[in-house]
Amino acid sequence: MSQQSPLSPGSNAFPEHVFTILGEALQVQEKRIGGAIMVAAGTVNDGPRTLMTAGASRLPTDDGSHVELAVEVAPDQDGAAVIAMQHVCNDIFTNRRTPPVESPWRNPEPFLTGTQINSIVATGSRWGAEFDEVREPDGSLVGHVRTLRLLTDAEAQFVTEHGWAALVEHAGSLDALLDVERESTVAG
């Protein structure tokens, strides 16, 4: 993605949604993705550390769909979340598509040095429609927030074969998949 990505006009519902979801304790990262997409961090409903984009929904797509991205990570792993969002924003920008839900994107090599993490899958959030759907004040749906999950190759293969819900069940909980320094929850 170039330093200054061309952005299409967007709905104010997207940044308002991000800031509402993360609440008063949100922290805005100094560095922007592609020079234009802001990253905000905070917690949702006393959950894990969550980072969200504000501006990805303005990247033009061929089908006209609009998404912001979220990533949940273990404490002190914000950098991993930003790297994942950069990869997906670059894909949106380059290929003019939003990430397909529950279809893992697998990289041949780990994209986080010193980890087994080489895959990303977009899913719904643990919070449901209130988090996942972005609506105008009149209630009309304008887009979605897609939560990016950082996976090992074996976990990504498991999702491909059995689905996201089956991986969460196999891992024991959603929180078991947060730490990017973990051993794979699936034998590979």
C-alpha positions in Angstrom: 0.0 0.0 0.0 1.4 3.4 -0.9 2.2 5.9 1.8 -0.9 7.9 0.8 -3.7 5.6 -0.3 -6.6 7.0 -2.3 -9.7 7.0 -0.1 -13.3 7.1 -1.2 -15.8 9.2 0.6 -17.0 7.3 3.7 -19.8 7.3 6.2 -19.2 9.0 9.5 -20.9 5.9 11.0 -17.6 4.0 10.7 -15.3 6.2 12.8 -18.1 6.8 15.2 -18.6 3.0 15.6 -14.9 2.4 16.3 -14.8 5.1 18.9 -18.0 4.1 20.5 -17.0 0.4 20.7 -13.6 1.2 22.2 -15.0 3.8 24.6 -13.4 6.5 26.6 -10.2 4.5 27.3 -9.2 4.1 23.6 -5.7 5.0 22.6 -4.9 6.2 19.1 -1.6 4.9 17.7 0.7 7.6 16.3 1.6 5.7 13.1 -1.1 5.2 10.5 -1.4 2.3 8.0 -0.6 3.6 4.5 -0.4 7.1 5.9 -4.2 7.4 6.1 -5.7 4.6 8.2 -5.8 5.3 11.9 -5.4 2.5 14.4 -7.1 2.7 17.8 -6.7 0.4 20.7 -8.7 -0.4 23.8 -10.8 -3.1 25.4 -14.4 -4.0 24.8 -16.6 -5.1 27.6 -13.6 -6.0 29.8 -12.4 -8.4 27.1 -8.9 -8.7 25.6 -6.8 -5.9 24.1 -8.5 -4.9 20.8 -7.0 -2.9 18.0 -9.3 -1.5 15.3 -8.8 0.5 12.1 -10.6 3.7 11.4 -10.4 4.4 7.7 -10.1 1.0 6.1 -13.8 1.3 5.1 -12.8 4.1 2.8 -10.5 1.9 0.7 -12.4 1.3 -2.6 -13.5 -2.3 -3.4 -14.9 -3.7 -6.6 -18.1 -4.9 -4.9 -18.6 -1.6 -3.0 -18.5 -3.3 0.4 -17.0 -1.5 3.4 -15.1 -2.9 6.4 -13.1 -1.9 9.3 -10.7 -4.4 10.9 -10.2 -5.5 14.4 -7.6 -7.8 16.1 -7.7 -9.2 19.6 -4.2 -9.9 21.1 -2.6 -10.8 24.4 -1.2 -7.9 26.4 1.9 -6.3 24.9 1.3 -7.7 21.4 -0.1 -4.6 19.7 2.6 -4.8 17.1 1.4 -8.2 15.9 -2.1 -6.8 15.5 -0.9 -3.8 13.5 1.1 -6.1 11.2 -2.0 -8.2 10.5 -4.0 -5.1 9.8 -1.3 -3.8 7.4 -1.3 -7.1 5.5 -5.1 -7.1 5.1 -5.3 -3.4 4.3 -2.7 -3.9 1.6 -4.8 -6.8 0.2 -8.0 -4.6 0.2 -6.0 -1.8 -1.5 -4.2 -4.0 -4.0 -7.0 -6.4 -4.9 -10.0 -4.2 -4.2 -11.7 -6.8 -2.1 -12.7 -7.2 1.5 -11.4 -10.2 3.4 -13.7 -13.3 3.0 -15.2 -14.5 6.2 -13.8 -17.7 7.6 -11.5 -18.3 4.6 -7.9 -18.4 5.9 -5.2 -16.5 4.1 -2.0 -18.6 4.4 1.5 -17.3 3.9 4.4 -19.8 3.2 6.5 -18.2 6.0 5.6 -16.8 9.4 4.9 -13.1 9.0 5.7 -12.5 12.7 9.4 -13.2 13.3 10.0 -15.9 16.0 6.4 -17.2 15.9 4.5 -19.9 14.1 1.9 -17.4 13.0 1.6 -17.4 9.2 -2.1 -17.2 8.6 -5.0 -14.8 9.1 -8.7 -15.5 9.0 -11.5 -12.9 9.2 -14.4 -13.8 11.5 -17.2 -12.3 13.4 -16.4 -11.0 16.8 -17.1 -12.5 20.2 -19.5 -9.6 20.8 -22.0 -10.3 17.9 -23.9 -7.8 15.8 -23.5 -4.8 18.1 -19.7 -5.0 17.3 -19.8 -6.5 13.8 -22.4 -4.3 12.1 -21.9 -0.6 11.4 -25.1 1.3 11.1 -26.2 4.8 10.3 -28.2 6.7 12.9 -31.4 5.7 11.0 -30.5 2.0 11.5 -29.4 1.2 7.9 -26.5 -1.1 7.6 -23.4 0.5 5.9 -20.7 -2.1 6.5 -19.0 -4.4 8.9 -16.1 -4.8 11.3 -14.2 -8.0 10.6 -12.1 -9.5 13.4 -8.8 -10.9 12.1 -7.5 -14.0 13.9 -3.8 -14.8 13.8 -3.2 -18.5 13.2 -0.6 -21.1 12.7 -0.6 -23.1 9.5 -2.1 -26.1 11.1 -4.8 -24.0 12.7 -5.6 -22.4 9.3 -5.8 -25.9 7.7 -8.2 -27.0 10.5 -10.4 -23.9 9.9 -10.4 -24.7 6.1 -11.5 -28.3 6.8 -13.8 -27.9 9.9 -14.6 -24.2 10.3 -13.8 -21.4 12.7 -16.2 -22.5 15.5 -14.7 -26.0 15.4 -11.2 -24.5 15.9 -12.3 -22.5 18.9 -13.9 -25.6 20.4 -10.8 -27.6 19.7 -8.6 -24.9 21.3 -10.8 -24.8 24.4 -11.6 -21.1 24.2 -11.3 -18.1 22.0 -8.7 -16.7 24.5 -6.5 -19.7 23.8 -5.9 -18.3 20.3 -4.8 -14.8 21.3 -1.1 -15.2 22.2 0.9 -15.0 19.0 3.8 -16.7 20.7 1.8 -19.8 21.4 2.4 -23.3 20.2 -0.2 -24.4 17.7 -3.4 -25.6 19.2 -3.6 -28.2 16.4 -1.0 -30.8 15.8 0.6 -30.2 12.4 
